Amino acid sequence: MGFAESLKNTVRVSVGPKCGVCSTIDSLPASEQKVIIAAFDDPTVRSADLRRAFIAEGYSFSNGTVGRHRRKECRQ
């Protein structure tokens, strides 16, 4: 087993602030949370469209932030 295999099985430690998308979703009413979570889980909804929806609601995230959250690579 090499380093790559060993590191693949490690638990990542969250460093820094929580993901802005996570924080925003947590602050929304439950009905809105369900809608946005379903959209993130729907492969037919583009990340760019999710970002535009956030912007329309007054939240500003980069495409990278939305993409990381969608891939579950964010700081939860």
All heavy atoms as a GROMACS GRO file, in nm:
protein
  579
    1MET      N    1   0.086  -0.118   0.000
    1MET     CA    2   0.000   0.000   0.000
    1MET      C    3   0.091   0.124   0.000
    1MET      O    4   0.178   0.137   0.084
    1MET     CB    5  -0.090  -0.001   0.124
    1MET     CG    6  -0.178   0.121   0.134
    1MET     SD    7  -0.281   0.132   0.283
    1MET     CE    8  -0.366  -0.022   0.289
    2GLY      N    9   0.067   0.215  -0.092
    2GLY     CA   10   0.146   0.337  -0.100
    2GLY      C   11   0.075   0.454  -0.032
    2GLY      O   12  -0.034   0.441   0.023
    3PHE      N   13   0.140   0.569  -0.040
    3PHE     CA   14   0.083   0.690   0.020
    3PHE      C   15  -0.055   0.722  -0.034
    3PHE      O   16  -0.145   0.761   0.039
    3PHE     CB   17   0.175   0.810  -0.003
    3PHE     CG   18   0.278   0.826   0.104
    3PHE    CD1   19   0.411   0.793   0.080
    3PHE    CD2   20   0.243   0.873   0.229
    3PHE    CE1   21   0.506   0.807   0.178
    3PHE    CE2   22   0.338   0.889   0.328
    3PHE     CZ   23   0.471   0.855   0.303
    4ALA      N   24  -0.072   0.708  -0.164
    4ALA     CA   25  -0.201   0.743  -0.225
    4ALA      C   26  -0.313   0.661  -0.163
    4ALA      O   27  -0.420   0.715  -0.131
    4ALA     CB   28  -0.196   0.721  -0.376
    5GLU      N   29  -0.292   0.534  -0.146
    5GLU     CA   30  -0.394   0.447  -0.088
    5GLU      C   31  -0.418   0.481   0.059
    5GLU      O   32  -0.531   0.487   0.105
    5GLU     CB   33  -0.355   0.301  -0.103
    5GLU     CG   34  -0.465   0.204  -0.067
    5GLU     CD   35  -0.585   0.211  -0.159
    5GLU    OE1   36  -0.571   0.244  -0.278
    5GLU    OE2   37  -0.695   0.184  -0.109
    6SER      N   38  -0.309   0.506   0.132
    6SER     CA   39  -0.322   0.541   0.273
    6SER      C   40  -0.398   0.672   0.292
    6SER      O   41  -0.484   0.682   0.380
    6SER     CB   42  -0.183   0.556   0.336
    6SER     OG   43  -0.117   0.433   0.337
    7LEU      N   44  -0.367   0.772   0.211
    7LEU     CA   45  -0.434   0.901   0.224
    7LEU      C   46  -0.580   0.895   0.181
    7LEU      O   47  -0.663   0.968   0.233
    7LEU     CB   48  -0.359   1.007   0.144
    7LEU     CG   49  -0.224   1.047   0.202
    7LEU    CD1   50  -0.150   1.137   0.104
    7LEU    CD2   51  -0.240   1.114   0.336
    8LYS      N   52  -0.610   0.808   0.088
    8LYS     CA   53  -0.748   0.796   0.040
    8LYS      C   54  -0.842   0.752   0.153
    8LYS      O   55  -0.958   0.790   0.156
    8LYS     CB   56  -0.754   0.694  -0.075
    8LYS     CG   57  -0.890   0.687  -0.142
    8LYS     CD   58  -0.885   0.597  -0.263
    8LYS     CE   59  -0.919   0.457  -0.221
    8LYS     NZ   60  -0.933   0.363  -0.332
    9ASN      N   61  -0.791   0.678   0.246
    9ASN     CA   62  -0.874   0.623   0.354
    9ASN      C   63  -0.874   0.708   0.480
    9ASN      O   64  -0.931   0.668   0.581
    9ASN     CB   65  -0.827   0.481   0.388
    9ASN     CG   66  -0.845   0.387   0.272
    9ASN    OD1   67  -0.945   0.395   0.201
    9ASN    ND2   68  -0.750   0.300   0.250
   10THR      N   69  -0.812   0.825   0.477
   10THR     CA   70  -0.809   0.910   0.597
   10THR      C   71  -0.934   0.995   0.606
   10THR      O   72  -0.999   1.026   0.507
   10THR     CB   73  -0.686   1.002   0.597
   10THR    OG1   74  -0.692   1.088   0.485
   10THR    CG2   75  -0.557   0.922   0.596
   11VAL      N   76  -0.965   1.032   0.727
   11VAL     CA   77  -1.077   1.123   0.752
   11VAL      C   78  -1.022   1.264   0.745
   11VAL      O   79  -0.923   1.296   0.811
   11VAL     CB   80  -1.141   1.096   0.891
   11VAL    CG1   81  -1.248   1.198   0.921
   11VAL    CG2   82  -1.195   0.954   0.896
   12ARG      N   83  -1.083   1.347   0.665
   12ARG     CA   84  -1.038   1.485   0.650
   12ARG      C   85  -1.087   1.569   0.768
   12ARG      O   86  -1.200   1.556   0.813
   12ARG     CB   87  -1.090   1.545   0.520
   12ARG     CG   88  -1.047   1.469   0.397
   12ARG     CD   89  -0.898   1.489   0.374
   12ARG     NE   90  -0.860   1.430   0.247
   12ARG     CZ   91  -0.758   1.346   0.233
   12ARG    NH1   92  -0.688   1.311   0.336
   12ARG    NH2   93  -0.728   1.298   0.115
   13VAL      N   94  -1.001   1.656   0.815
   13VAL     CA   95  -1.034   1.748   0.923
   13VAL      C   96  -1.078   1.879   0.861
   13VAL      O   97  -1.014   1.931   0.770
   13VAL     CB   98  -0.913   1.770   1.015
   13VAL    CG1   99  -0.945   1.873   1.121
   13VAL    CG2  100  -0.869   1.639   1.076
   14SER      N  101  -1.188   1.931   0.908
   14SER     CA  102  -1.240   2.057   0.858
   14SER      C  103  -1.160   2.172   0.918
   14SER      O  104  -1.146   2.182   1.039
   14SER     CB  105  -1.387   2.070   0.894
   14SER     OG  106  -1.449   2.165   0.814
   15VAL      N  107  -1.103   2.256   0.833
   15VAL     CA  108  -1.025   2.370   0.877
   15VAL      C  109  -1.088   2.496   0.819
   15VAL      O  110  -1.128   2.499   0.704
   15VAL     CB  111  -0.879   2.356   0.827
   15VAL    CG1  112  -0.797   2.476   0.870
   15VAL    CG2  113  -0.817   2.228   0.876
   16GLY      N  114  -1.099   2.596   0.900
   16GLY     CA  115  -1.153   2.722   0.851
   16GLY      C  116  -1.304   2.728   0.867
   16GLY      O  117  -1.366   2.643   0.930
   17PRO      N  118  -1.361   2.832   0.807
   17PRO     CA  119  -1.506   2.853   0.823
   17PRO      C  120  -1.588   2.748   0.749
   17PRO      O  121  -1.542   2.687   0.653
   17PRO     CB  122  -1.528   2.992   0.763
   17PRO     CG  123  -1.415   3.009   0.667
   17PRO     CD  124  -1.299   2.934   0.725
   18LYS      N  125  -1.709   2.730   0.796
   18LYS     CA  126  -1.803   2.638   0.734
   18LYS      C  127  -1.835   2.688   0.593
   18LYS      O  128  -1.834   2.807   0.565
   18LYS     CB  129  -1.931   2.632   0.818
   18LYS     CG  130  -2.033   2.533   0.770
   18LYS     CD  131  -2.152   2.528   0.866
   18LYS     CE  132  -2.254   2.427   0.820
   18LYS     NZ  133  -2.366   2.416   0.912
   19CYS      N  134  -1.866   2.597   0.505
   19CYS     CA  135  -1.906   2.629   0.368
   19CYS      C  136  -2.019   2.733   0.369
   19CYS      O  137  -2.117   2.719   0.443
   19CYS     CB  138  -1.952   2.501   0.300
   19CYS     SG  139  -2.041   2.522   0.146
   20GLY      N  140  -2.004   2.837   0.289
   20GLY     CA  141  -2.106   2.941   0.281
   20GLY      C  142  -2.239   2.890   0.231
   20GLY      O  143  -2.346   2.935   0.275
   21VAL      N  144  -2.235   2.794   0.139
   21VAL     CA  145  -2.359   2.736   0.087
   21VAL      C  146  -2.429   2.660   0.199
   21VAL      O  147  -2.550   2.674   0.219
   21VAL     CB  148  -2.334   2.647  -0.036
   21VAL    CG1  149  -2.462   2.579  -0.081
   21VAL    CG2  150  -2.274   2.730  -0.151
   22CYS      N  151  -2.352   2.581   0.275
   22CYS     CA  152  -2.410   2.506   0.388
   22CYS      C  153  -2.474   2.602   0.489
   22CYS      O  154  -2.586   2.580   0.534
   22CYS     CB  155  -2.303   2.424   0.460
   22CYS     SG  156  -2.243   2.281   0.370
   23SER      N  157  -2.400   2.707   0.523
   23SER     CA  158  -2.452   2.804   0.619
   23SER      C  159  -2.579   2.871   0.570
   23SER      O  160  -2.674   2.891   0.645
   23SER     CB  161  -2.346   2.912   0.648
   23SER     OG  162  -2.235   2.855   0.710
   24THR      N  163  -2.580   2.905   0.442
   24THR     CA  164  -2.698   2.970   0.383
   24THR      C  165  -2.816   2.876   0.384
   24THR      O  166  -2.927   2.914   0.424
   24THR     CB  167  -2.668   3.017   0.240
   24THR    OG1  168  -2.560   3.112   0.246
   24THR    CG2  169  -2.789   3.080   0.176
   25ILE      N  170  -2.795   2.753   0.342
   25ILE     CA  171  -2.905   2.655   0.341
   25ILE      C  172  -2.959   2.636   0.482
   25ILE      O  173  -3.080   2.631   0.503
   25ILE     CB  174  -2.860   2.522   0.277
   25ILE    CG1  175  -2.836   2.542   0.127
   25ILE    CG2  176  -2.964   2.412   0.300
   25ILE    CD1  177  -2.773   2.423   0.057
   26ASP      N  178  -2.868   2.626   0.580
   26ASP     CA  179  -2.910   2.609   0.720
   26ASP      C  180  -2.996   2.725   0.769
   26ASP      O  181  -3.080   2.708   0.856
   26ASP     CB  182  -2.789   2.594   0.811
   26ASP     CG  183  -2.717   2.461   0.794
   26ASP    OD1  184  -2.774   2.369   0.731
   26ASP    OD2  185  -2.603   2.450   0.844
   27SER      N  186  -2.974   2.844   0.713
   27SER     CA  187  -3.047   2.963   0.758
   27SER      C  188  -3.184   2.977   0.692
   27SER      O  189  -3.264   3.061   0.734
   27SER     CB  190  -2.965   3.089   0.731
   27SER     OG  191  -2.965   3.121   0.593
   28LEU      N  192  -3.212   2.897   0.591
   28LEU     CA  193  -3.338   2.907   0.518
   28LEU      C  194  -3.450   2.832   0.589
   28LEU      O  195  -3.424   2.737   0.664
   28LEU     CB  196  -3.322   2.849   0.377
   28LEU     CG  197  -3.223   2.920   0.285
   28LEU    CD1  198  -3.205   2.839   0.157
   28LEU    CD2  199  -3.272   3.060   0.253
   29PRO      N  200  -3.576   2.871   0.564
   29PRO     CA  201  -3.689   2.793   0.617
   29PRO      C  202  -3.684   2.650   0.560
   29PRO      O  203  -3.631   2.627   0.450
   29PRO     CB  204  -3.811   2.867   0.564
   29PRO     CG  205  -3.763   3.002   0.521
   29PRO     CD  206  -3.619   2.987   0.487
   30ALA      N  207  -3.740   2.557   0.634
   30ALA     CA  208  -3.736   2.416   0.594
   30ALA      C  209  -3.788   2.392   0.453
   30ALA      O  210  -3.732   2.311   0.378
   30ALA     CB  211  -3.815   2.332   0.695
   31SER      N  212  -3.894   2.462   0.415
   31SER     CA  213  -3.950   2.442   0.282
   31SER      C  214  -3.851   2.483   0.173
   31SER      O  215  -3.838   2.416   0.070
   31SER     CB  216  -4.080   2.521   0.265
   31SER     OG  217  -4.056   2.660   0.286
   32GLU      N  218  -3.776   2.592   0.196
   32GLU     CA  219  -3.675   2.636   0.100
   32GLU      C  220  -3.555   2.542   0.100
   32GLU      O  221  -3.496   2.516  -0.004
   32GLU     CB  222  -3.630   2.779   0.133
   32GLU     CG  223  -3.735   2.883   0.111
   32GLU     CD  224  -3.764   2.906  -0.038
   32GLU    OE1  225  -3.669   2.914  -0.117
   32GLU    OE2  226  -3.882   2.916  -0.071
   33GLN      N  227  -3.519   2.491   0.217
   33GLN     CA  228  -3.408   2.396   0.227
   33GLN      C  229  -3.435   2.274   0.140
   33GLN      O  230  -3.347   2.229   0.066
   33GLN     CB  231  -3.386   2.352   0.372
   33GLN     CG  232  -3.326   2.456   0.460
   33GLN     CD  233  -3.306   2.407   0.603
   33GLN    OE1  234  -3.324   2.288   0.633
   33GLN    NE2  235  -3.270   2.498   0.693
   34LYS      N  236  -3.556   2.222   0.148
   34LYS     CA  237  -3.591   2.103   0.070
   34LYS      C  238  -3.576   2.129  -0.080
   34LYS      O  239  -3.525   2.045  -0.153
   34LYS     CB  240  -3.734   2.058   0.101
   34LYS     CG  241  -3.749   1.996   0.237
   34LYS     CD  242  -3.892   1.956   0.264
   34LYS     CE  243  -3.907   1.904   0.406
   34LYS     NZ  244  -4.044   1.867   0.437
   35VAL      N  245  -3.620   2.246  -0.124
   35VAL     CA  246  -3.614   2.280  -0.266
   35VAL      C  247  -3.469   2.289  -0.313
   35VAL      O  248  -3.432   2.231  -0.416
   35VAL     CB  249  -3.688   2.414  -0.294
   35VAL    CG1  250  -3.661   2.463  -0.434
   35VAL    CG2  251  -3.837   2.398  -0.269
   36ILE      N  252  -3.386   2.360  -0.238
   36ILE     CA  253  -3.248   2.380  -0.283
   36ILE      C  254  -3.168   2.251  -0.271
   36ILE      O  255  -3.086   2.220  -0.358
   36ILE     CB  256  -3.180   2.498  -0.210
   36ILE    CG1  257  -3.054   2.542  -0.286
   36ILE    CG2  258  -3.147   2.468  -0.068
   36ILE    CD1  259  -3.078   2.606  -0.418
   37ILE      N  260  -3.189   2.172  -0.168
   37ILE     CA  261  -3.120   2.044  -0.155
   37ILE      C  262  -3.158   1.951  -0.270
   37ILE      O  263  -3.073   1.884  -0.329
   37ILE     CB  264  -3.146   1.979  -0.017
   37ILE    CG1  265  -3.075   2.061   0.091
   37ILE    CG2  266  -3.100   1.834  -0.014
   37ILE    CD1  267  -3.115   2.026   0.233
   38ALA      N  268  -3.285   1.948  -0.304
   38ALA     CA  269  -3.330   1.865  -0.417
   38ALA      C  270  -3.265   1.912  -0.547
   38ALA      O  271  -3.225   1.830  -0.630
   38ALA     CB  272  -3.482   1.870  -0.428
   39ALA      N  273  -3.251   2.043  -0.562
   39ALA     CA  274  -3.188   2.097  -0.684
   39ALA      C  275  -3.040   2.057  -0.689
   39ALA      O  276  -2.990   2.020  -0.796
   39ALA     CB  277  -3.204   2.247  -0.688
   40PHE      N  278  -2.971   2.063  -0.576
   40PHE     CA  279  -2.830   2.021  -0.573
   40PHE      C  280  -2.816   1.873  -0.606
   40PHE      O  281  -2.719   1.832  -0.669
   40PHE     CB  282  -2.767   2.049  -0.436
   40PHE     CG  283  -2.701   2.183  -0.427
   40PHE    CD1  284  -2.765   2.288  -0.363
   40PHE    CD2  285  -2.576   2.205  -0.481
   40PHE    CE1  286  -2.704   2.413  -0.354
   40PHE    CE2  287  -2.514   2.329  -0.472
   40PHE     CZ  288  -2.578   2.433  -0.408
   41ASP      N  289  -2.912   1.792  -0.565
   41ASP     CA  290  -2.907   1.648  -0.590
   41ASP      C  291  -2.954   1.609  -0.730
   41ASP      O  292  -2.936   1.495  -0.771
   41ASP     CB  293  -2.990   1.574  -0.485
   41ASP     CG  294  -2.928   1.580  -0.346
   41ASP    OD1  295  -2.806   1.609  -0.336
   41ASP    OD2  296  -3.002   1.556  -0.248
   42ASP      N  297  -3.015   1.701  -0.802
   42ASP     CA  298  -3.070   1.674  -0.935
   42ASP      C  299  -2.962   1.698  -1.041
   42ASP      O  300  -2.921   1.812  -1.063
   42ASP     CB  301  -3.190   1.765  -0.961
   42ASP     CG  302  -3.259   1.737  -1.093
   42ASP    OD1  303  -3.201   1.670  -1.180
   42ASP    OD2  304  -3.373   1.786  -1.108
   43PRO      N  305  -2.915   1.593  -1.108
   43PRO     CA  306  -2.808   1.610  -1.207
   43PRO      C  307  -2.851   1.690  -1.330
   43PRO      O  308  -2.765   1.734  -1.408
   43PRO     CB  309  -2.770   1.467  -1.245
   43PRO     CG  310  -2.888   1.385  -1.212
   43PRO     CD  311  -2.957   1.454  -1.096
   44THR      N  312  -2.980   1.712  -1.349
   44THR     CA  313  -3.025   1.791  -1.464
   44THR      C  314  -3.023   1.941  -1.436
   44THR      O  315  -3.044   2.021  -1.527
   44THR     CB  316  -3.166   1.748  -1.510
   44THR    OG1  317  -3.261   1.783  -1.408
   44THR    CG2  318  -3.173   1.600  -1.539
   45VAL      N  319  -2.999   1.980  -1.310
   45VAL     CA  320  -2.989   2.121  -1.273
   45VAL      C  321  -2.840   2.157  -1.274
   45VAL      O  322  -2.761   2.098  -1.201
   45VAL     CB  323  -3.050   2.150  -1.134
   45VAL    CG1  324  -3.031   2.295  -1.096
   45VAL    CG2  325  -3.197   2.111  -1.132
   46ARG      N  326  -2.804   2.253  -1.357
   46ARG     CA  327  -2.664   2.292  -1.370
   46ARG      C  328  -2.620   2.377  -1.250
   46ARG      O  329  -2.699   2.452  -1.193
   46ARG     CB  330  -2.641   2.372  -1.498
   46ARG     CG  331  -2.676   2.292  -1.623
   46ARG     CD  332  -2.654   2.373  -1.748
   46ARG     NE  333  -2.730   2.499  -1.740
   46ARG     CZ  334  -2.720   2.595  -1.830
   46ARG    NH1  335  -2.641   2.583  -1.935
   46ARG    NH2  336  -2.792   2.706  -1.818
   47SER      N  337  -2.493   2.362  -1.214
   47SER     CA  338  -2.437   2.441  -1.104
   47SER      C  339  -2.448   2.590  -1.132
   47SER      O  340  -2.475   2.669  -1.042
   47SER     CB  341  -2.290   2.403  -1.080
   47SER     OG  342  -2.282   2.272  -1.030
   48ALA      N  343  -2.429   2.630  -1.258
   48ALA     CA  344  -2.441   2.771  -1.294
   48ALA      C  345  -2.583   2.822  -1.266
   48ALA      O  346  -2.601   2.937  -1.224
   48ALA     CB  347  -2.405   2.792  -1.441
   49ASP      N  348  -2.682   2.738  -1.289
   49ASP     CA  349  -2.821   2.778  -1.262
   49ASP      C  350  -2.847   2.788  -1.112
   49ASP      O  351  -2.921   2.875  -1.067
   49ASP     CB  352  -2.919   2.682  -1.328
   49ASP     CG  353  -2.911   2.688  -1.480
   49ASP    OD1  354  -2.883   2.798  -1.534
   49ASP    OD2  355  -2.932   2.584  -1.544
   50LEU      N  356  -2.787   2.699  -1.034
   50LEU     CA  357  -2.798   2.707  -0.889
   50LEU      C  358  -2.737   2.838  -0.840
   50LEU      O  359  -2.795   2.909  -0.758
   50LEU     CB  360  -2.727   2.589  -0.822
   50LEU     CG  361  -2.794   2.454  -0.837
   50LEU    CD1  362  -2.698   2.342  -0.797
   50LEU    CD2  363  -2.920   2.449  -0.753
   51ARG      N  364  -2.620   2.873  -0.894
   51ARG     CA  365  -2.555   2.998  -0.857
   51ARG      C  366  -2.644   3.118  -0.891
   51ARG      O  367  -2.661   3.209  -0.810
   51ARG     CB  368  -2.420   3.010  -0.929
   51ARG     CG  369  -2.348   3.137  -0.894
   51ARG     CD  370  -2.210   3.140  -0.960
   51ARG     NE  371  -2.143   3.264  -0.929
   51ARG     CZ  372  -2.141   3.369  -1.010
   51ARG    NH1  373  -2.198   3.366  -1.128
   51ARG    NH2  374  -2.078   3.479  -0.973
   52ARG      N  375  -2.702   3.117  -1.009
   52ARG     CA  376  -2.791   3.228  -1.048
   52ARG      C  377  -2.912   3.238  -0.955
   52ARG      O  378  -2.957   3.348  -0.922
   52ARG     CB  379  -2.837   3.210  -1.192
   52ARG     CG  380  -2.732   3.247  -1.292
   52ARG     CD  381  -2.787   3.246  -1.436
   52ARG     NE  382  -2.678   3.223  -1.527
   52ARG     CZ  383  -2.644   3.105  -1.579
   52ARG    NH1  384  -2.712   2.997  -1.550
   52ARG    NH2  385  -2.542   3.095  -1.661
   53ALA      N  386  -2.963   3.125  -0.912
   53ALA     CA  387  -3.077   3.126  -0.820
   53ALA      C  388  -3.037   3.188  -0.687
   53ALA      O  389  -3.112   3.268  -0.630
   53ALA     CB  390  -3.131   2.984  -0.800
   54PHE      N  391  -2.918   3.153  -0.638
   54PHE     CA  392  -2.870   3.214  -0.514
   54PHE      C  393  -2.854   3.365  -0.532
   54PHE      O  394  -2.893   3.443  -0.445
   54PHE     CB  395  -2.736   3.152  -0.470
   54PHE     CG  396  -2.751   3.026  -0.390
   54PHE    CD1  397  -2.711   2.904  -0.442
   54PHE    CD2  398  -2.803   3.029  -0.261
   54PHE    CE1  399  -2.723   2.788  -0.367
   54PHE    CE2  400  -2.816   2.914  -0.185
   54PHE     CZ  401  -2.776   2.793  -0.239
   55ILE      N  402  -2.796   3.406  -0.643
   55ILE     CA  403  -2.777   3.550  -0.668
   55ILE      C  404  -2.911   3.621  -0.673
   55ILE      O  405  -2.927   3.729  -0.616
   55ILE     CB  406  -2.696   3.572  -0.799
   55ILE    CG1  407  -2.551   3.528  -0.777
   55ILE    CG2  408  -2.703   3.717  -0.844
   55ILE    CD1  409  -2.468   3.521  -0.903
   56ALA      N  410  -3.010   3.559  -0.738
   56ALA     CA  411  -3.144   3.620  -0.746
   56ALA      C  412  -3.206   3.638  -0.608
   56ALA      O  413  -3.288   3.728  -0.588
   56ALA     CB  414  -3.235   3.534  -0.835
   57GLU      N  415  -3.165   3.554  -0.513
   57GLU     CA  416  -3.218   3.562  -0.377
   57GLU      C  417  -3.130   3.646  -0.286
   57GLU      O  418  -3.154   3.655  -0.166
   57GLU     CB  419  -3.236   3.421  -0.318
   57GLU     CG  420  -3.340   3.337  -0.390
   57GLU     CD  421  -3.479   3.398  -0.382
   57GLU    OE1  422  -3.517   3.447  -0.274
   57GLU    OE2  423  -3.549   3.398  -0.485
   58GLY      N  424  -3.024   3.706  -0.343
   58GLY     CA  425  -2.940   3.796  -0.265
   58GLY      C  426  -2.814   3.734  -0.206
   58GLY      O  427  -2.748   3.796  -0.123
   59TYR      N  428  -2.779   3.613  -0.246
   59TYR     CA  429  -2.658   3.547  -0.197
   59TYR      C  430  -2.557   3.541  -0.311
   59TYR      O  431  -2.593   3.518  -0.425
   59TYR     CB  432  -2.690   3.405  -0.149
   59TYR     CG  433  -2.797   3.399  -0.043
   59TYR    CD1  434  -2.928   3.367  -0.077
   59TYR    CD2  435  -2.767   3.427   0.089
   59TYR    CE1  436  -3.027   3.362   0.021
   59TYR    CE2  437  -2.866   3.422   0.187
   59TYR     CZ  438  -2.995   3.390   0.151
   59TYR     OH  439  -3.091   3.386   0.248
   60SER      N  440  -2.430   3.559  -0.278
   60SER     CA  441  -2.327   3.560  -0.382
   60SER      C  442  -2.226   3.449  -0.357
   60SER      O  443  -2.156   3.450  -0.256
   60SER     CB  444  -2.258   3.695  -0.383
   60SER     OG  445  -2.158   3.697  -0.482
   61PHE      N  446  -2.219   3.355  -0.448
   61PHE     CA  447  -2.122   3.246  -0.442
   61PHE      C  448  -2.056   3.233  -0.578
   61PHE      O  449  -2.118   3.256  -0.680
   61PHE     CB  450  -2.190   3.112  -0.408
   61PHE     CG  451  -2.258   3.110  -0.275
   61PHE    CD1  452  -2.395   3.098  -0.267
   61PHE    CD2  453  -2.185   3.121  -0.158
   61PHE    CE1  454  -2.459   3.096  -0.145
   61PHE    CE2  455  -2.249   3.120  -0.035
   61PHE     CZ  456  -2.386   3.108  -0.029
   62SER      N  457  -1.930   3.190  -0.578
   62SER     CA  458  -1.862   3.164  -0.704
   62SER      C  459  -1.908   3.029  -0.760
   62SER      O  460  -1.965   2.946  -0.688
   62SER     CB  461  -1.710   3.161  -0.682
   62SER     OG  462  -1.673   3.046  -0.609
   63ASN      N  463  -1.880   3.008  -0.888
   63ASN     CA  464  -1.911   2.878  -0.948
   63ASN      C  465  -1.836   2.767  -0.876
   63ASN      O  466  -1.889   2.658  -0.857
   63ASN     CB  467  -1.877   2.878  -1.097
   63ASN     CG  468  -1.977   2.954  -1.179
   63ASN    OD1  469  -2.095   2.958  -1.148
   63ASN    ND2  470  -1.930   3.016  -1.286
   64GLY      N  471  -1.711   2.797  -0.836
   64GLY     CA  472  -1.631   2.697  -0.765
   64GLY      C  473  -1.691   2.657  -0.632
   64GLY      O  474  -1.693   2.540  -0.596
   65THR      N  475  -1.743   2.755  -0.558
   65THR     CA  476  -1.804   2.726  -0.429
   65THR      C  477  -1.926   2.637  -0.446
   65THR      O  478  -1.945   2.539  -0.373
   65THR     CB  479  -1.842   2.857  -0.358
   65THR    OG1  480  -1.724   2.933  -0.335
   65THR    CG2  481  -1.913   2.832  -0.226
   66VAL      N  482  -2.009   2.670  -0.543
   66VAL     CA  483  -2.130   2.590  -0.570
   66VAL      C  484  -2.090   2.449  -0.614
   66VAL      O  485  -2.146   2.350  -0.567
   66VAL     CB  486  -2.220   2.659  -0.674
   66VAL    CG1  487  -2.335   2.569  -0.714
   66VAL    CG2  488  -2.272   2.791  -0.619
   67GLY      N  489  -1.990   2.440  -0.700
   67GLY     CA  490  -1.945   2.309  -0.748
   67GLY      C  491  -1.888   2.222  -0.637
   67GLY      O  492  -1.917   2.103  -0.629
   68ARG      N  493  -1.806   2.283  -0.549
   68ARG     CA  494  -1.750   2.207  -0.436
   68ARG      C  495  -1.861   2.157  -0.344
   68ARG      O  496  -1.858   2.042  -0.299
   68ARG     CB  497  -1.652   2.294  -0.355
   68ARG     CG  498  -1.510   2.289  -0.404
   68ARG     CD  499  -1.415   2.355  -0.306
   68ARG     NE  500  -1.450   2.493  -0.278
   68ARG     CZ  501  -1.422   2.596  -0.356
   68ARG    NH1  502  -1.359   2.577  -0.470
   68ARG    NH2  503  -1.456   2.718  -0.321
   69HIS      N  504  -1.959   2.242  -0.318
   69HIS     CA  505  -2.070   2.200  -0.233
   69HIS      C  506  -2.144   2.084  -0.299
   69HIS      O  507  -2.177   1.985  -0.233
   69HIS     CB  508  -2.167   2.316  -0.206
   69HIS     CG  509  -2.281   2.274  -0.119
   69HIS    ND1  510  -2.271   2.270   0.019
   69HIS    CD2  511  -2.405   2.230  -0.150
   69HIS    CE1  512  -2.386   2.225   0.068
   69HIS    NE2  513  -2.469   2.202  -0.032
   70ARG      N  514  -2.168   2.097  -0.427
   70ARG     CA  515  -2.242   1.994  -0.500
   70ARG      C  516  -2.168   1.860  -0.497
   70ARG      O  517  -2.231   1.754  -0.486
   70ARG     CB  518  -2.263   2.039  -0.643
   70ARG     CG  519  -2.347   1.943  -0.721
   70ARG     CD  520  -2.390   2.003  -0.849
   70ARG     NE  521  -2.531   1.975  -0.865
   70ARG     CZ  522  -2.601   2.013  -0.967
   70ARG    NH1  523  -2.547   2.085  -1.061
   70ARG    NH2  524  -2.727   1.981  -0.976
   71ARG      N  525  -2.036   1.866  -0.507
   71ARG     CA  526  -1.956   1.741  -0.505
   71ARG      C  527  -1.932   1.692  -0.363
   71ARG      O  528  -1.864   1.592  -0.342
   71ARG     CB  529  -1.822   1.766  -0.574
   71ARG     CG  530  -1.832   1.788  -0.722
   71ARG     CD  531  -1.695   1.795  -0.788
   71ARG     NE  532  -1.606   1.895  -0.730
   71ARG     CZ  533  -1.601   2.023  -0.762
   71ARG    NH1  534  -1.683   2.071  -0.855
   71ARG    NH2  535  -1.515   2.104  -0.704
   72LYS      N  536  -1.985   1.767  -0.265
   72LYS     CA  537  -1.967   1.735  -0.122
   72LYS      C  538  -1.820   1.740  -0.083
   72LYS      O  539  -1.772   1.661  -0.001
   72LYS     CB  540  -2.031   1.602  -0.088
   72LYS     CG  541  -2.182   1.603  -0.113
   72LYS     CD  542  -2.246   1.473  -0.076
   72LYS     CE  543  -2.394   1.464  -0.102
   72LYS     NZ  544  -2.467   1.564  -0.167
   73GLU      N  545  -1.747   1.834  -0.142
   73GLU     CA  546  -1.606   1.856  -0.111
   73GLU      C  547  -1.588   1.985  -0.029
   73GLU      O  548  -1.477   2.032  -0.010
   73GLU     CB  549  -1.524   1.867  -0.239
   73GLU     CG  550  -1.522   1.738  -0.318
   73GLU     CD  551  -1.454   1.752  -0.453
   73GLU    OE1  552  -1.420   1.866  -0.494
   73GLU    OE2  553  -1.435   1.650  -0.519
   74CYS      N  554  -1.697   2.042   0.017
   74CYS     CA  555  -1.693   2.167   0.093
   74CYS      C  556  -1.666   2.139   0.240
   74CYS      O  557  -1.664   2.024   0.284
   74CYS     CB  558  -1.824   2.243   0.076
   74CYS     SG  559  -1.967   2.157   0.145
   75ARG      N  560  -1.646   2.247   0.316
   75ARG     CA  561  -1.628   2.236   0.461
   75ARG      C  562  -1.765   2.237   0.526
   75ARG      O  563  -1.821   2.343   0.549
   75ARG     CB  564  -1.544   2.352   0.513
   75ARG     CG  565  -1.404   2.349   0.465
   75ARG     CD  566  -1.326   2.459   0.534
   75ARG     NE  567  -1.200   2.472   0.469
   75ARG     CZ  568  -1.154   2.584   0.414
   75ARG    NH1  569  -1.226   2.694   0.417
   75ARG    NH2  570  -1.038   2.587   0.357
   76GLN      N  571  -1.818   2.123   0.555
   76GLN     CA  572  -1.950   2.114   0.613
   76GLN      C  573  -1.946   2.136   0.756
   76GLN      O  574  -1.937   2.128   0.850
   76GLN     CB  575  -2.015   1.980   0.580
   76GLN     CG  576  -2.034   1.967   0.432
   76GLN     CD  577  -2.101   1.836   0.393
   76GLN    OE1  578  -2.152   1.763   0.476
   76GLN    NE2  579  -2.102   1.806   0.268
   0.00000   0.00000   0.00000
